[in-house]
């Protein structure tokens, strides 16, 4: 609960909702593995991709048109 309160104060409600969704639905329900040949391997890979895609998109779009690499003149 302390983490959620800190997250709410620092980043807002959207961050708390996303954190609760990720921790509550997928990451604890689907076993994490690197052995994708196992019967649960594809579910773990799919869940990882489902969570990584919006994170990558958000990281790419968050600078708002500014260059990703900052240059000092």
Phi, psi and omega in degrees: 000325179298319178298317180294321177295318178296317179297319179295317181290325185273316189243341176108180185293322182300318179296322179292319179296316180294317178298316179296320178296312183295313182286328185275328187257313191254310190292334178267339183272333182252124181292134178277135180207158172252001178262088187284356175279346179288164184294336180259003183293319181292325178294320179294319179294318179297315180297321178297318179292322179296323179278330183282328183297309178294328178294317178294319178297316179296320178293326180286321184270347186295331178293345175066045177092348176283156178294147181290329181256123181276134178248142178251123180260000000 
